[in-house]
Amino acid sequence: TLKIGSGATPKGGAESYKLEGISLIRSMNIHDRIFVEKKLAFIDALQAEKLSNVEVQEDDVLLNITGASIARCSTVPAKILPARVNQHVSIIRPNRDLLDKNFLCYLLTSHQYKSELLKTGDKAGSTREALTKVQLESFEISFPELKEQKRIVAILDQVFADIEQARAKTEQNLKNARELFESYLQQVFSQSGDGWVEAKLSDVCEGKITDGTHQTPKYFDEGYIFLSSRNVTSGEIDWNNIKYIDEAQHVAMQKRLSPRVNDILL
């Protein structure tokens, strides 16, 4: 590789982000073999200048190096450049004469190498999972000649394209099934039968019926999960749109209200 290194969060954290400008890539944008543009942050030229040592290039591979998303890996879409990375994401810049970026991404997300990365992250010597620059620089991989790498990538690309097509068909079938279910659900609860009783919710619940904090917390790139109305969708939680708070806020809010298993969120 030509470069291995991570960046930083601009002073002021999330409050310093801009509506447009130079992309700031965070761990939430990096999923295995998929770059998620949703919630991509932006910084201005002055902030970017302070992160000039972690300017992202088109051939870079990005790897999450801290927290719950450690070892997630993807390539960089050209359309989001110019870009920088924060301290939770490492740039891995392969020497293009030796290593194809797509081959490296597939390799690092394979079960064998991802398991090794996770084991390495556990040895970081801190209370949280982390991969250091030194650990990544000494991480060993095996690879064939460049021509063979590209052949393997072409095969894998076709396989994942077929999987994506099958997923789209499955989602349509699921949508049709949900519509049928909703129709049946309406029939069931629109006509009360013998043995049904009426009661106030407060009389049939174990504890409180209440909401959470009315104050907008300060958000962080990682930490304790903070659920809001955007996360509560029909019958399930949207885990792709999660925000995080730090431990101090978590402890303070937990004293008032802490969701438990089997609670219903409305």
C-alpha positions as a LaTeX table, in Angstrom:
\begin{tabular}{lrrr}
\hline
Residue & $x$ (\AA) & $y$ (\AA) & $z$ (\AA) \\
\hline
Thr1 & 0.00 & 0.00 & 0.00 \\
Leu2 & 0.97 & 3.64 & $-0.50$ \\
Lys3 & $-0.91$ & 5.00 & 2.51 \\
Ile4 & $-2.67$ & 3.83 & 5.68 \\
Gly5 & $-4.15$ & 6.47 & 7.97 \\
Ser6 & $-7.27$ & 7.94 & 9.59 \\
Gly7 & $-8.50$ & 11.50 & 10.03 \\
Ala8 & $-10.32$ & 13.54 & 12.66 \\
Thr9 & $-13.65$ & 15.20 & 13.43 \\
Pro10 & $-13.54$ & 18.99 & 12.90 \\
Lys11 & $-13.66$ & 21.14 & 16.02 \\
Gly12 & $-17.26$ & 21.50 & 17.17 \\
Gly13 & $-18.27$ & 17.99 & 16.09 \\
Ala14 & $-21.57$ & 17.48 & 14.25 \\
Glu15 & $-22.61$ & 21.09 & 14.90 \\
Ser16 & $-19.76$ & 22.28 & 12.66 \\
Tyr17 & $-20.93$ & 20.29 & 9.60 \\
Lys18 & $-22.18$ & 22.16 & 6.53 \\
Leu19 & $-25.14$ & 21.59 & 4.23 \\
Glu20 & $-22.76$ & 21.19 & 1.29 \\
Gly21 & $-19.07$ & 21.30 & 0.54 \\
Ile22 & $-16.34$ & 18.68 & 0.84 \\
Ser23 & $-17.53$ & 15.24 & 1.94 \\
Leu24 & $-16.55$ & 14.00 & 5.40 \\
Ile25 & $-16.78$ & 10.21 & 5.43 \\
Arg26 & $-17.76$ & 8.63 & 8.77 \\
Ser27 & $-18.10$ & 5.03 & 9.94 \\
Met28 & $-21.88$ & 5.08 & 9.31 \\
Asn29 & $-21.15$ & 5.53 & 5.59 \\
Ile30 & $-19.00$ & 2.40 & 5.40 \\
His31 & $-20.73$ & $-0.98$ & 5.11 \\
Asp32 & $-19.26$ & $-4.17$ & 3.71 \\
Arg33 & $-18.73$ & $-3.57$ & $-0.02$ \\
Ile34 & $-21.36$ & $-0.80$ & 0.08 \\
Phe35 & $-20.85$ & 2.95 & 0.52 \\
Val36 & $-23.97$ & 4.52 & 2.08 \\
Glu37 & $-24.38$ & 8.14 & 0.97 \\
Lys38 & $-27.26$ & 8.76 & 3.38 \\
Lys39 & $-26.14$ & 10.97 & 6.28 \\
Leu40 & $-22.91$ & 11.90 & 4.51 \\
Ala41 & $-21.50$ & 14.96 & 6.31 \\
Phe42 & $-19.90$ & 18.00 & 4.68 \\
Ile43 & $-17.19$ & 20.43 & 5.73 \\
Asp44 & $-15.91$ & 23.68 & 4.24 \\
Ala45 & $-12.54$ & 24.31 & 2.57 \\
Leu46 & $-10.94$ & 25.64 & 5.76 \\
Gln47 & $-11.93$ & 22.54 & 7.75 \\
Ala48 & $-10.80$ & 20.32 & 4.87 \\
Glu49 & $-7.41$ & 22.01 & 4.75 \\
Lys50 & $-6.77$ & 20.92 & 8.34 \\
Leu51 & $-7.44$ & 17.34 & 7.16 \\
Ser52 & $-5.38$ & 17.57 & 3.98 \\
Asn53 & $-3.29$ & 14.58 & 5.07 \\
Val54 & $-6.36$ & 12.33 & 4.77 \\
Glu55 & $-7.65$ & 13.44 & 1.38 \\
Val56 & $-9.52$ & 10.52 & $-0.15$ \\
Gln57 & $-8.59$ & 9.35 & $-3.65$ \\
Glu58 & $-10.59$ & 7.27 & $-6.11$ \\
Asp59 & $-8.48$ & 4.12 & $-5.67$ \\
Asp60 & $-8.73$ & 4.16 & $-1.86$ \\
Val61 & $-10.30$ & 1.40 & 0.21 \\
Leu62 & $-11.97$ & 2.58 & 3.44 \\
Leu63 & $-12.01$ & 0.53 & 6.63 \\
Asn64 & $-13.83$ & 1.28 & 9.90 \\
Ile65 & $-11.32$ & 1.04 & 12.75 \\
Thr66 & $-13.32$ & 1.67 & 15.96 \\
Gly67 & $-16.56$ & 0.76 & 17.71 \\
Ala68 & $-19.39$ & $-1.58$ & 16.80 \\
Ser69 & $-18.82$ & $-1.21$ & 13.04 \\
Ile70 & $-15.14$ & $-2.10$ & 13.22 \\
Ala71 & $-13.77$ & $-3.95$ & 10.14 \\
Arg72 & $-16.56$ & $-2.85$ & 7.79 \\
Cys73 & $-14.96$ & $-2.06$ & 4.45 \\
Ser74 & $-15.88$ & $-0.44$ & 1.12 \\
Thr75 & $-14.43$ & 1.38 & $-1.87$ \\
Val76 & $-15.09$ & 5.06 & $-2.61$ \\
Pro77 & $-17.70$ & 6.30 & $-5.13$ \\
Ala78 & $-16.04$ & 8.86 & $-7.40$ \\
Lys79 & $-19.11$ & 11.13 & $-7.23$ \\
Ile80 & $-18.60$ & 11.95 & $-3.53$ \\
Leu81 & $-15.06$ & 13.25 & $-4.07$ \\
Pro82 & $-13.39$ & 15.48 & $-2.93$ \\
Ala83 & $-13.58$ & 13.95 & 0.53 \\
Arg84 & $-11.86$ & 13.46 & 3.88 \\
Val85 & $-12.30$ & 10.80 & 6.59 \\
Asn86 & $-12.78$ & 11.19 & 10.35 \\
Gln87 & $-10.89$ & 9.34 & 13.08 \\
His88 & $-13.13$ & 6.27 & 12.91 \\
Val89 & $-12.25$ & 5.47 & 9.28 \\
Ser90 & $-8.88$ & 4.49 & 7.84 \\
Ile91 & $-7.75$ & 5.09 & 4.27 \\
Ile92 & $-5.98$ & 2.10 & 2.74 \\
Arg93 & $-4.43$ & 3.13 & $-0.57$ \\
Pro94 & $-3.23$ & 0.10 & $-2.56$ \\
Asn95 & $-0.27$ & 0.26 & $-4.91$ \\
Arg96 & $-2.16$ & $-0.18$ & $-8.19$ \\
Asp97 & 0.81 & $-2.03$ & $-9.73$ \\
Leu98 & 0.43 & $-4.76$ & $-7.10$ \\
Leu99 & $-3.12$ & $-4.71$ & $-5.79$ \\
Asp100 & $-6.55$ & $-4.02$ & $-7.30$ \\
Lys101 & $-8.73$ & $-1.91$ & $-4.97$ \\
Asn102 & $-11.85$ & $-4.03$ & $-5.58$ \\
Phe103 & $-9.93$ & $-7.24$ & $-4.95$ \\
Leu104 & $-8.62$ & $-5.81$ & $-1.67$ \\
Cys105 & $-12.14$ & $-4.80$ & $-0.61$ \\
Tyr106 & $-13.51$ & $-8.28$ & $-1.37$ \\
Leu107 & $-10.56$ & $-9.84$ & 0.45 \\
Leu108 & $-10.95$ & $-7.76$ & 3.63 \\
Thr109 & $-14.70$ & $-8.47$ & 3.79 \\
Ser110 & $-14.29$ & $-12.22$ & 3.31 \\
His111 & $-15.00$ & $-14.33$ & 6.37 \\
Gln112 & $-11.37$ & $-15.32$ & 6.86 \\
Tyr113 & $-9.87$ & $-11.84$ & 6.78 \\
Lys114 & $-12.74$ & $-10.07$ & 8.54 \\
Ser115 & $-12.43$ & $-12.56$ & 11.42 \\
Glu116 & $-8.70$ & $-11.83$ & 11.62 \\
Leu117 & $-9.36$ & $-8.07$ & 11.65 \\
Leu118 & $-11.90$ & $-8.46$ & 14.45 \\
Lys119 & $-9.45$ & $-10.54$ & 16.49 \\
Thr120 & $-6.79$ & $-7.92$ & 15.91 \\
Gly121 & $-9.18$ & $-5.18$ & 17.02 \\
Asp122 & $-9.82$ & $-7.02$ & 20.28 \\
Lys123 & $-6.10$ & $-6.84$ & 21.05 \\
Ala124 & $-5.94$ & $-3.04$ & 20.88 \\
Gly125 & $-5.43$ & $-2.82$ & 24.63 \\
Ser126 & $-8.35$ & $-0.48$ & 25.33 \\
Thr127 & $-11.89$ & $-0.82$ & 26.64 \\
Arg128 & $-13.34$ & $-0.62$ & 23.13 \\
Glu129 & $-12.58$ & $-2.41$ & 19.89 \\
Ala130 & $-10.05$ & $-0.55$ & 17.76 \\
Leu131 & $-7.58$ & $-1.16$ & 14.95 \\
Thr132 & $-4.40$ & 0.91 & 15.12 \\
Lys133 & $-2.29$ & 2.13 & 12.20 \\
Val134 & 0.58 & $-0.13$ & 13.30 \\
Gln135 & $-1.72$ & $-3.17$ & 13.39 \\
Leu136 & $-3.02$ & $-2.45$ & 9.88 \\
Glu137 & 0.47 & $-1.87$ & 8.49 \\
Ser138 & 1.60 & $-5.27$ & 9.79 \\
Phe139 & $-1.62$ & $-7.10$ & 8.82 \\
Glu140 & $-0.72$ & $-9.93$ & 6.42 \\
Ile141 & $-2.68$ & $-10.76$ & 3.26 \\
Ser142 & $-2.20$ & $-13.17$ & 0.34 \\
Phe143 & $-2.98$ & $-12.28$ & $-3.28$ \\
Pro144 & $-2.32$ & $-13.52$ & $-6.85$ \\
Glu145 & $-0.93$ & $-11.51$ & $-9.75$ \\
Leu146 & $-2.91$ & $-8.44$ & $-10.84$ \\
Lys147 & $-4.47$ & $-10.09$ & $-13.91$ \\
Glu148 & $-5.89$ & $-12.91$ & $-11.76$ \\
Gln149 & $-7.14$ & $-10.41$ & $-9.19$ \\
Lys150 & $-9.17$ & $-8.62$ & $-11.87$ \\
Arg151 & $-10.57$ & $-11.94$ & $-13.13$ \\
Ile152 & $-11.73$ & $-12.84$ & $-9.61$ \\
Val153 & $-13.28$ & $-9.39$ & $-9.15$ \\
Ala154 & $-15.24$ & $-9.75$ & $-12.40$ \\
Ile155 & $-16.69$ & $-13.08$ & $-11.23$ \\
Leu156 & $-17.63$ & $-11.72$ & $-7.79$ \\
Asp157 & $-19.16$ & $-8.57$ & $-9.29$ \\
Gln158 & $-21.45$ & $-10.72$ & $-11.44$ \\
Val159 & $-22.44$ & $-12.88$ & $-8.46$ \\
Phe160 & $-23.37$ & $-9.86$ & $-6.36$ \\
Ala161 & $-25.27$ & $-8.32$ & $-9.28$ \\
Asp162 & $-27.34$ & $-11.50$ & $-9.48$ \\
Ile163 & $-27.90$ & $-11.40$ & $-5.72$ \\
Glu164 & $-29.07$ & $-7.77$ & $-5.95$ \\
Gln165 & $-31.54$ & $-8.69$ & $-8.70$ \\
Ala166 & $-32.90$ & $-11.56$ & $-6.58$ \\
Arg167 & $-33.17$ & $-9.23$ & $-3.57$ \\
Ala168 & $-35.25$ & $-6.73$ & $-5.57$ \\
Lys169 & $-37.67$ & $-9.47$ & $-6.61$ \\
Thr170 & $-37.90$ & $-10.71$ & $-3.03$ \\
Glu171 & $-38.67$ & $-7.20$ & $-1.76$ \\
Gln172 & $-41.54$ & $-6.86$ & $-4.23$ \\
Asn173 & $-42.96$ & $-10.19$ & $-3.12$ \\
Leu174 & $-42.62$ & $-9.08$ & 0.49 \\
Lys175 & $-44.44$ & $-5.82$ & $-0.26$ \\
Asn176 & $-47.32$ & $-7.77$ & $-1.81$ \\
Ala177 & $-47.45$ & $-10.06$ & 1.23 \\
Arg178 & $-47.49$ & $-7.09$ & 3.61 \\
Glu179 & $-50.41$ & $-5.50$ & 1.78 \\
Leu180 & $-52.33$ & $-8.77$ & 2.12 \\
Phe181 & $-51.44$ & $-8.93$ & 5.83 \\
Glu182 & $-52.58$ & $-5.33$ & 6.45 \\
Ser183 & $-55.92$ & $-6.11$ & 4.82 \\
Tyr184 & $-56.40$ & $-9.14$ & 7.07 \\
Leu185 & $-55.29$ & $-7.15$ & 10.12 \\
Gln186 & $-57.94$ & $-4.54$ & 9.41 \\
Gln187 & $-60.62$ & $-7.22$ & 9.21 \\
Val188 & $-59.57$ & $-8.80$ & 12.52 \\
Phe189 & $-59.61$ & $-5.62$ & 14.62 \\
Ser190 & $-62.55$ & $-3.83$ & 13.02 \\
Gln191 & $-65.05$ & $-6.32$ & 14.44 \\
Ser192 & $-64.92$ & $-7.27$ & 18.12 \\
Gly193 & $-66.20$ & $-10.77$ & 18.91 \\
Asp194 & $-67.50$ & $-12.62$ & 21.96 \\
Gly195 & $-65.12$ & $-12.53$ & 24.90 \\
Trp196 & $-63.51$ & $-9.23$ & 23.90 \\
Val197 & $-63.22$ & $-6.62$ & 26.66 \\
Glu198 & $-62.63$ & $-2.89$ & 26.67 \\
Ala199 & $-60.04$ & $-1.32$ & 28.97 \\
Lys200 & $-57.78$ & 1.70 & 29.25 \\
Leu201 & $-54.18$ & 1.06 & 28.27 \\
Ser202 & $-53.05$ & 2.27 & 31.69 \\
Asp203 & $-55.03$ & $-0.59$ & 33.27 \\
Val204 & $-53.36$ & $-3.31$ & 31.20 \\
Cys205 & $-49.73$ & $-2.11$ & 31.17 \\
Glu206 & $-47.13$ & $-3.01$ & 33.81 \\
Gly207 & $-45.49$ & 0.39 & 34.05 \\
Lys208 & $-45.39$ & 3.86 & 32.59 \\
Ile209 & $-46.85$ & 5.09 & 29.35 \\
Thr210 & $-44.55$ & 7.99 & 28.65 \\
Asp211 & $-42.12$ & 9.50 & 26.22 \\
Gly212 & $-38.43$ & 10.28 & 26.40 \\
Thr213 & $-36.49$ & 13.51 & 26.69 \\
His214 & $-37.94$ & 16.71 & 25.23 \\
Gln215 & $-34.46$ & 18.20 & 24.78 \\
Thr216 & $-32.45$ & 17.64 & 21.61 \\
Pro217 & $-29.27$ & 15.86 & 22.73 \\
Lys218 & $-25.78$ & 16.38 & 21.40 \\
Tyr219 & $-25.10$ & 13.64 & 18.86 \\
Phe220 & $-21.87$ & 11.73 & 18.30 \\
Asp221 & $-20.59$ & 9.48 & 15.51 \\
Glu222 & $-20.67$ & 6.49 & 17.88 \\
Gly223 & $-21.81$ & 5.69 & 21.41 \\
Tyr224 & $-25.17$ & 4.73 & 22.92 \\
Ile225 & $-28.13$ & 4.30 & 20.57 \\
Phe226 & $-30.66$ & 7.15 & 20.70 \\
Leu227 & $-34.00$ & 6.29 & 19.09 \\
Ser228 & $-36.33$ & 8.95 & 17.69 \\
Ser229 & $-39.59$ & 8.86 & 15.76 \\
Arg230 & $-37.73$ & 8.38 & 12.48 \\
Asn231 & $-36.52$ & 4.99 & 13.73 \\
Val232 & $-40.01$ & 3.67 & 14.53 \\
Thr233 & $-41.50$ & 2.34 & 11.30 \\
Ser234 & $-44.36$ & $-0.06$ & 10.65 \\
Gly235 & $-43.72$ & $-3.01$ & 12.93 \\
Glu236 & $-39.94$ & $-2.64$ & 13.19 \\
Ile237 & $-37.05$ & $-0.37$ & 14.06 \\
Asp238 & $-35.09$ & 1.27 & 11.24 \\
Trp239 & $-31.49$ & 0.53 & 12.26 \\
Asn240 & $-30.10$ & 2.30 & 9.18 \\
Asn241 & $-30.97$ & 5.73 & 10.51 \\
Ile242 & $-29.58$ & 5.62 & 14.05 \\
Lys243 & $-28.12$ & 8.50 & 16.05 \\
Tyr244 & $-25.78$ & 8.18 & 19.03 \\
Ile245 & $-25.22$ & 9.97 & 22.35 \\
Asp246 & $-22.33$ & 9.82 & 24.80 \\
Glu247 & $-22.30$ & 8.00 & 28.15 \\
Ala248 & $-23.08$ & 11.08 & 30.27 \\
Gln249 & $-26.32$ & 11.80 & 28.37 \\
His250 & $-27.21$ & 8.10 & 28.34 \\
Val251 & $-26.90$ & 7.81 & 32.13 \\
Ala252 & $-28.93$ & 10.98 & 32.72 \\
Met253 & $-31.77$ & 9.89 & 30.40 \\
Gln254 & $-31.78$ & 6.32 & 31.70 \\
Lys255 & $-32.68$ & 7.57 & 35.19 \\
Arg256 & $-36.01$ & 8.83 & 33.84 \\
Leu257 & $-36.83$ & 6.20 & 31.27 \\
Ser258 & $-35.10$ & 3.14 & 29.85 \\
Pro259 & $-36.79$ & 0.91 & 27.23 \\
Arg260 & $-36.96$ & $-2.76$ & 28.15 \\
Val261 & $-37.36$ & $-5.91$ & 26.05 \\
Asn262 & $-40.99$ & $-6.33$ & 24.91 \\
Asp263 & $-41.82$ & $-2.62$ & 25.29 \\
Ile264 & $-43.84$ & $-1.12$ & 22.45 \\
Leu265 & $-42.59$ & 2.08 & 20.81 \\
Leu266 & $-45.16$ & 4.42 & 19.29 \\
\hline
\end{tabular}
